[in-house]
Structures are given as C-alpha cells and as structure tokens.
Amino acid sequence: MEEKKQILDLWQQLNRPGIEDLIEWAGDWGEDQYGSWMSFTFKKVRQCFRWIPPGIFMMGSPEEEPERFSDERLHEVVITHGYWLADTVCTQELWEAVMSKSRNQSEFKGAQRPVEQVSWNDVMEFLGRINKMKDGLDLRLPTEAEWEYACRAGTKTPFWFGENITPDQVNYDGNYPYAGVEKGIYRKETVAIKSLPANGWGLYEMHGNIREWCADLYGEYPAGPVVDPVGPGQGDYRVLRGGSWDDIGRFARSAYRYRNAPADRYGFTGFRLALGQNSKSGGAAK
C-alpha cells in the first residue's frame, strides 16, 4: 500500500490524467509510446485501458469519401472530458469471469477471442454485475462520438491506417475490398485480441474483427457543431461501430454506422468498455 501511495503521489505531481479514477480501481499503470494506461484485474483476468484526451474532431465522412453512406453527415464534435477506453474489446475470458461460462454463447470459442453473440441488453447486465463486484468501477459503453474519436486517433482518412486497408491490418471479408483494391483473405472467424496493429492511441482492432455496441440510440446526425453528443433521446435501435470479420471493407471505415435492436445477438457483435466522465445531455456548440 505504501508503494502504491508513493507512485500515486508521483503521478499527481506529474499532472497525469485520471488520478481520481486511478486511486479507486487501478491495479497497475504507466506510460508508453501511446500515452497513459491503467488496468484492473478481476478474477485473474486483466483489462487495460488507454487515456483518451479531450479534443475536437470532424465526425462522419466527407462527401468525396468513396463508398460512404448518407447517414455519415460530416460535423464538428467537441469532446470536453478525457476518458479511459479499453485497449481491446471484451474477451470471452473476462465475460465468463463476470457472467459465468454457461453464459458465453460465442460462435468462435477462445479465452482471448472477443465475446460475441451478446446483445446490448446483455452488455447492460454485464456492466451492472462487474460494477458491483469491483470496488471503484463505473464501467460503461462509449458514446458513438467517443468511439469514432478514439478510432480515428487524430486521423481524417477512411481508416486510421490511411486511405485503405488490407487483411494483414484488419480482419474483414477480403473478397470485398474497399474502393477497388486487390482482394485478400477471408478468415471467416474472429481473431484473438491484439492480433493486428494498434492505432496511434494504443487501441487494437478498432476496424473489423467484431462490431462494437455503443451507448447511443441510433439517429440522424446534427447539421452543425455539437458538444459531447450522446445520441437522440428516443429510438428503437442501438448503434454499433467498427465492422467485423464477416463484413466488407466498406463497413470497416471509421465513419461507418450500423444499428440493431437492443435484444439482437449475432456472431459479429461484441463491445469495448469505457470509464470516466462524459456528458449525460449533449448539445449544440455555443
């Protein structure tokens, strides 16, 4: 405990982010080429989080982006608070530690593979359980804006890699590449977390592998700038982001949006945990 206090004191003196969260729940923490990170361990399962700093970005896609969809209206978004985002999607190992092995309905089994076949409602149950089991935790799903902001990691191109992708970078159906590039492999299954490169903020598999549930209800984007958006107040569908192992290249883009009913379960849907302050209301920029 004394060693932890000394490290916490140093962290605070250096003005590192998220110190109030760190005291509560972190098992270890540090910095590397991607920035600040912290982790917790639950029933011997470790989950690492990356610090995502506040900032301003253009959400959606420009009209000249190949193969874009009409619901990707480009607009400015202000993220006023930094937050912690899991560096990987939730694994089957962590899911089973919280929910039990019998609740793992994943099609592609493996401790380090993403949990899939989980509905948005299932994720809400998972969050309720783990937040009660682990002192100091207040885990949640990222908002749609937080997800895209973190996926882009400061980039403006269709993918954080640049203008295009290959199956060596992203797990998607290589029979249907993006914007007419050469075809590649189609794995026909998920891959284990951290199998493919991390983006500039240390986040793995933000493109492809598994679609990720977000907190928001699906709705039309605003026409102008917004601050800390949280989606519409009502609707029938929840947002998913990122594309999957079974999707075409077009669906893996940073701006691509998808939606499902909260009770839907598919072999290409999972989730990524977030932690930290976010606006509960959202609104237009002043």
Kinemage of the C-alpha trace (Angstrom):
@kinemage 1
@onewidth
@group {chain A} dominant
@subgroup {mainchain}
@vectorlist {calphas} color= white
{ca met a 1} P 0.000 0.000 0.000
{ca glu a 2} L 2.857 2.402 0.822
{ca glu a 3} L 4.464 1.729 -2.569
{ca lys a 4} L 1.155 2.402 -4.319
{ca lys a 5} L 0.761 5.686 -2.402
{ca gln a 6} L 4.245 6.804 -3.428
{ca ile a 7} L 3.529 6.077 -7.091
{ca leu a 8} L 0.174 7.845 -6.872
{ca asp a 9} L 1.864 10.901 -5.339
{ca leu a 10} L 4.397 10.971 -8.168
{ca trp a 11} L 1.659 10.541 -10.784
{ca gln a 12} L -0.208 13.501 -9.300
{ca gln a 13} L 2.909 15.678 -9.173
{ca leu a 14} L 3.467 14.969 -12.855
{ca asn a 15} L -0.157 16.049 -13.530
{ca arg a 16} L -1.051 12.796 -15.243
{ca pro a 17} L -4.716 12.272 -16.287
{ca gly a 18} L -7.407 10.415 -14.420
{ca ile a 19} L -5.763 10.377 -10.997
{ca glu a 20} L -9.136 10.347 -9.243
{ca asp a 21} L -10.070 7.131 -11.074
{ca leu a 22} L -6.657 5.581 -10.579
{ca ile a 23} L -6.870 5.704 -6.789
{ca glu a 24} L -10.123 3.764 -6.869
{ca trp a 25} L -9.637 0.860 -9.215
{ca ala a 26} L -6.277 0.575 -10.950
{ca gly a 27} L -4.045 -2.406 -10.290
{ca asp a 28} L -1.164 -1.030 -12.345
{ca trp a 29} L -0.494 1.945 -14.577
{ca gly a 30} L 2.175 3.646 -16.603
{ca glu a 31} L 3.128 5.357 -19.839
{ca asp a 32} L 4.484 4.129 -23.165
{ca gln a 33} L 4.724 5.285 -26.770
{ca tyr a 34} L 0.930 5.552 -26.981
{ca gly a 35} L 0.401 7.594 -23.814
{ca ser a 36} L -1.013 6.823 -20.367
{ca trp a 37} L -2.558 3.476 -19.484
{ca met a 38} L -4.134 1.810 -16.454
{ca ser a 39} L -5.515 -1.651 -15.831
{ca phe a 40} L -7.585 -3.649 -13.393
{ca thr a 41} L -7.606 -7.369 -12.681
{ca phe a 42} L -10.811 -9.252 -11.943
{ca lys a 43} L -10.642 -12.937 -11.006
{ca lys a 44} L -7.144 -13.065 -12.534
{ca val a 45} L -8.338 -11.503 -15.806
{ca arg a 46} L -6.565 -8.260 -16.679
{ca gln a 47} L -8.098 -5.472 -18.753
{ca cys a 48} L -6.012 -2.481 -19.842
{ca phe a 49} L -7.410 0.993 -20.583
{ca arg a 50} L -5.942 3.845 -22.591
{ca trp a 51} L -6.348 7.504 -21.713
{ca ile a 52} L -8.238 9.361 -24.462
{ca pro a 53} L -7.642 13.126 -24.138
{ca pro a 54} L -10.335 15.743 -24.763
{ca gly a 55} L -10.352 17.383 -28.184
{ca ile a 56} L -12.223 18.451 -31.305
{ca phe a 57} L -12.711 16.346 -34.433
{ca met a 58} L -14.824 16.037 -37.548
{ca met a 59} L -17.267 13.160 -37.120
{ca gly a 60} L -18.709 11.396 -40.136
{ca ser a 61} L -17.294 11.370 -43.654
{ca pro a 62} L -16.758 13.975 -46.385
{ca glu a 63} L -18.918 13.677 -49.472
{ca glu a 64} L -15.919 12.699 -51.586
{ca glu a 65} L -15.065 9.659 -49.418
{ca pro a 66} L -15.559 6.526 -51.549
{ca glu a 67} L -18.451 4.227 -50.644
{ca arg a 68} L -19.756 6.442 -47.848
{ca phe a 69} L -23.374 6.322 -46.638
{ca ser a 70} L -25.825 9.208 -46.415
{ca asp a 71} L -26.149 8.935 -42.613
{ca glu a 72} L -22.487 9.944 -42.166
{ca arg a 73} L -23.039 13.719 -42.351
{ca leu a 74} L -19.753 15.463 -41.560
{ca his a 75} L -19.968 17.703 -38.484
{ca glu a 76} L -17.708 19.076 -35.765
{ca val a 77} L -17.736 17.399 -32.359
{ca val a 78} L -16.173 18.730 -29.170
{ca ile a 79} L -15.147 16.160 -26.540
{ca thr a 80} L -14.729 18.236 -23.374
{ca his a 81} L -13.644 15.479 -20.972
{ca gly a 82} L -10.949 12.876 -21.317
{ca tyr a 83} L -11.947 9.275 -20.637
{ca trp a 84} L -10.493 5.776 -20.404
{ca leu a 85} L -11.206 3.281 -23.181
{ca ala a 86} L -10.320 -0.417 -23.128
{ca asp a 87} L -7.434 -1.178 -25.454
{ca thr a 88} L -9.297 -4.267 -26.689
{ca val a 89} L -12.856 -5.474 -26.950
{ca cys a 90} L -14.160 -7.583 -24.072
{ca thr a 91} L -12.719 -11.085 -24.219
{ca gln a 92} L -14.541 -14.317 -23.532
{ca glu a 93} L -12.243 -14.749 -20.537
{ca leu a 94} L -13.484 -11.532 -18.912
{ca trp a 95} L -17.092 -12.219 -19.906
{ca glu a 96} L -17.011 -15.642 -18.250
{ca ala a 97} L -15.358 -14.237 -15.115
{ca val a 98} L -18.320 -11.900 -14.676
{ca met a 99} L -21.259 -13.762 -16.221
{ca ser a 100} L -20.211 -17.474 -15.940
{ca lys a 101} L -19.041 -19.884 -18.630
{ca ser a 102} L -22.580 -21.030 -19.359
{ca arg a 103} L -23.449 -17.502 -20.488
{ca asn a 104} L -20.773 -17.496 -23.181
{ca gln a 105} L -22.638 -18.170 -26.433
{ca ser a 106} L -19.783 -17.106 -28.699
{ca glu a 107} L -19.573 -18.909 -32.027
{ca phe a 108} L -15.766 -18.829 -32.093
{ca lys a 109} L -14.525 -20.039 -28.730
{ca gly a 110} L -11.256 -18.885 -27.165
{ca ala a 111} L -10.294 -17.126 -23.941
{ca gln a 112} L -8.554 -14.300 -25.820
{ca arg a 113} L -11.087 -14.016 -28.603
{ca pro a 114} L -13.818 -11.368 -28.461
{ca val a 115} L -17.029 -12.370 -26.781
{ca glu a 116} L -19.802 -12.254 -29.402
{ca gln a 117} L -23.430 -13.242 -29.647
{ca val a 118} L -24.100 -10.591 -26.984
{ca ser a 119} L -26.982 -8.150 -27.193
{ca trp a 120} L -26.917 -4.558 -25.951
{ca asn a 121} L -29.186 -5.731 -23.125
{ca asp a 122} L -26.681 -8.467 -22.242
{ca val a 123} L -23.945 -5.849 -22.035
{ca met a 124} L -26.038 -3.749 -19.656
{ca glu a 125} L -26.369 -6.802 -17.397
{ca phe a 126} L -22.603 -7.389 -17.584
{ca leu a 127} L -21.915 -3.770 -16.598
{ca gly a 128} L -24.317 -3.936 -13.693
{ca arg a 129} L -22.633 -7.056 -12.362
{ca ile a 130} L -18.994 -6.055 -12.710
{ca asn a 131} L -19.539 -2.564 -11.298
{ca lys a 132} L -20.948 -4.153 -8.141
{ca met a 133} L -18.194 -6.774 -7.930
{ca lys a 134} L -15.168 -4.472 -8.281
{ca asp a 135} L -14.859 -1.532 -5.878
{ca gly a 136} L -14.484 1.862 -7.525
{ca leu a 137} L -15.519 0.787 -11.009
{ca asp a 138} L -18.119 2.678 -13.004
{ca leu a 139} L -17.750 0.983 -16.361
{ca arg a 140} L -19.966 1.902 -19.293
{ca leu a 141} L -20.121 1.767 -23.070
{ca pro a 142} L -18.537 4.603 -25.045
{ca thr a 143} L -20.814 7.041 -26.794
{ca glu a 144} L -20.812 6.868 -30.578
{ca ala a 145} L -18.811 10.108 -30.714
{ca glu a 146} L -16.270 8.831 -28.180
{ca trp a 147} L -15.891 5.645 -30.202
{ca glu a 148} L -15.199 7.382 -33.524
{ca tyr a 149} L -12.916 9.973 -31.908
{ca ala a 150} L -10.821 7.195 -30.373
{ca cys a 151} L -10.864 5.095 -33.548
{ca arg a 152} L -9.530 7.962 -35.628
{ca ala a 153} L -6.832 8.873 -33.088
{ca gly a 154} L -6.323 12.215 -34.784
{ca thr a 155} L -6.696 10.978 -38.386
{ca lys a 156} L -9.169 12.168 -41.028
{ca thr a 157} L -8.836 9.334 -43.547
{ca pro a 158} L -11.358 6.484 -44.027
{ca phe a 159} L -9.198 4.281 -41.756
{ca trp a 160} L -6.620 5.233 -39.168
{ca phe a 161} L -4.135 3.369 -41.395
{ca gly a 162} L -4.875 5.792 -44.233
{ca glu a 163} L -6.969 5.675 -47.385
{ca asn a 164} L -7.311 1.888 -47.495
{ca ile a 165} L -6.738 -1.383 -45.626
{ca thr a 166} L -5.580 -4.952 -46.234
{ca pro a 167} L -6.445 -8.182 -44.379
{ca asp a 168} L -2.957 -8.001 -42.849
{ca gln a 169} L -4.160 -4.909 -40.971
{ca val a 170} L -7.862 -5.643 -40.452
{ca asn a 171} L -9.983 -8.789 -40.093
{ca tyr a 172} L -12.760 -8.427 -42.693
{ca asp a 173} L -14.045 -10.270 -45.746
{ca gly a 174} L -11.146 -9.789 -48.136
{ca asn a 175} L -13.298 -10.936 -51.059
{ca tyr a 176} L -14.906 -7.482 -50.921
{ca pro a 177} L -12.097 -4.926 -50.516
{ca tyr a 178} L -12.604 -1.196 -50.156
{ca ala a 179} L -12.520 1.166 -53.127
{ca gly a 180} L -11.466 -1.427 -55.679
{ca val a 181} L -8.126 -2.554 -54.277
{ca glu a 182} L -6.851 -6.105 -54.664
{ca lys a 183} L -8.768 -8.902 -52.936
{ca gly a 184} L -7.331 -10.569 -49.832
{ca ile a 185} L -8.012 -13.408 -47.428
{ca tyr a 186} L -11.350 -14.004 -45.717
{ca arg a 187} L -10.687 -15.641 -42.352
{ca lys a 188} L -14.364 -16.496 -41.736
{ca glu a 189} L -13.890 -16.081 -37.973
{ca thr a 190} L -12.728 -13.708 -35.270
{ca val a 191} L -9.079 -13.434 -34.307
{ca ala a 192} L -7.680 -13.139 -30.789
{ca ile a 193} L -7.300 -9.644 -29.366
{ca lys a 194} L -4.058 -7.824 -30.213
{ca ser a 195} L -3.528 -9.986 -33.295
{ca leu a 196} L -3.471 -6.893 -35.516
{ca pro a 197} L -1.819 -3.459 -35.179
{ca ala a 198} L -2.940 -0.866 -32.608
{ca asn a 199} L -3.829 2.656 -33.710
{ca gly a 200} L -1.935 5.764 -32.651
{ca trp a 201} L -3.611 5.800 -29.247
{ca gly a 202} L -2.872 2.149 -28.469
{ca leu a 203} L -6.306 0.704 -29.306
{ca tyr a 204} L -6.472 -2.683 -31.038
{ca glu a 205} L -8.876 -3.885 -33.743
{ca met a 206} L -10.958 -0.719 -33.938
{ca his a 207} L -11.508 -1.663 -37.579
{ca gly a 208} L -13.011 -5.090 -38.266
{ca asn a 209} L -13.000 -8.328 -36.237
{ca ile a 210} L -16.151 -7.550 -34.223
{ca arg a 211} L -18.806 -4.837 -34.363
{ca glu a 212} L -18.924 -2.909 -31.097
{ca trp a 213} L -22.025 -1.732 -29.256
{ca cys a 214} L -22.137 1.940 -28.283
{ca ala a 215} L -24.281 3.613 -25.633
{ca asp a 216} L -26.309 5.720 -28.089
{ca leu a 217} L -29.630 5.190 -29.700
{ca tyr a 218} L -29.334 5.448 -33.475
{ca gly a 219} L -30.445 8.715 -35.039
{ca glu a 220} L -29.681 11.334 -37.671
{ca tyr a 221} L -26.570 13.431 -37.163
{ca pro a 222} L -26.971 17.156 -36.425
{ca ala a 223} L -26.294 19.737 -39.125
{ca gly a 224} L -23.894 21.827 -37.025
{ca pro a 225} L -21.238 21.541 -34.323
{ca val a 226} L -22.090 19.714 -31.081
{ca val a 227} L -20.515 19.246 -27.657
{ca asp a 228} L -20.308 15.807 -26.015
{ca pro a 229} L -23.177 14.280 -28.043
{ca val a 230} L -24.984 11.289 -26.564
{ca gly a 231} L -27.395 10.469 -29.398
{ca pro a 232} L -31.166 11.008 -29.611
{ca gly a 233} L -33.431 10.760 -26.606
{ca gln a 234} L -35.613 8.084 -28.135
{ca gly a 235} L -35.477 5.396 -30.775
{ca asp a 236} L -35.703 1.666 -31.411
{ca tyr a 237} L -32.106 0.776 -32.259
{ca arg a 238} L -28.664 0.998 -30.643
{ca val a 239} L -25.517 1.947 -32.545
{ca leu a 240} L -22.721 -0.468 -33.464
{ca arg a 241} L -19.344 0.556 -34.873
{ca gly a 242} L -16.202 -0.846 -36.416
{ca gly a 243} L -17.248 -3.552 -38.868
{ca ser a 244} L -16.470 -7.239 -38.370
{ca trp a 245} L -14.795 -10.399 -39.650
{ca asp a 246} L -17.869 -11.047 -41.823
{ca asp a 247} L -18.181 -7.526 -43.266
{ca ile a 248} L -16.929 -5.976 -46.486
{ca gly a 249} L -14.148 -3.391 -46.422
{ca arg a 250} L -16.607 -0.510 -46.748
{ca phe a 251} L -18.108 -1.375 -43.362
{ca ala a 252} L -14.767 -1.182 -41.540
{ca arg a 253} L -14.349 2.567 -42.137
{ca ser a 254} L -14.026 4.929 -39.160
{ca ala a 255} L -17.266 6.709 -40.118
{ca tyr a 256} L -19.419 3.646 -40.818
{ca arg a 257} L -22.549 3.339 -38.674
{ca tyr a 258} L -24.726 0.313 -38.033
{ca arg a 259} L -27.728 -0.361 -35.820
{ca asn a 260} L -29.528 -3.287 -34.220
{ca ala a 261} L -32.359 -3.746 -31.763
{ca pro a 262} L -31.091 -3.931 -28.149
{ca ala a 263} L -32.103 -7.587 -27.856
{ca asp a 264} L -30.348 -8.729 -31.064
{ca arg a 265} L -27.450 -11.196 -30.814
{ca tyr a 266} L -25.122 -12.025 -33.693
{ca gly a 267} L -21.770 -13.746 -34.160
{ca phe a 268} L -20.227 -10.448 -35.228
{ca thr a 269} L -21.307 -8.206 -32.317
{ca gly a 270} L -19.344 -7.516 -29.132
{ca phe a 271} L -18.309 -4.486 -27.082
{ca arg a 272} L -15.485 -2.371 -25.660
{ca leu a 273} L -15.525 -0.909 -22.152
{ca ala a 274} L -15.183 2.774 -21.258
{ca leu a 275} L -14.688 4.530 -17.957
{ca gly a 276} L -14.673 8.183 -16.967
{ca gln a 277} L -16.705 11.338 -17.133
{ca asn a 278} L -18.919 12.012 -20.095
{ca ser a 279} L -21.793 14.401 -20.678
{ca lys a 280} L -25.246 12.988 -19.998
{ca ser a 281} L -27.054 15.573 -22.081
{ca gly a 282} L -25.010 16.737 -25.048
{ca gly a 283} L -25.944 19.738 -27.090
{ca ala a 284} L -25.119 22.207 -29.798
{ca ala a 285} L -21.827 24.051 -29.647
{ca lys a 286} L -22.137 27.627 -28.446
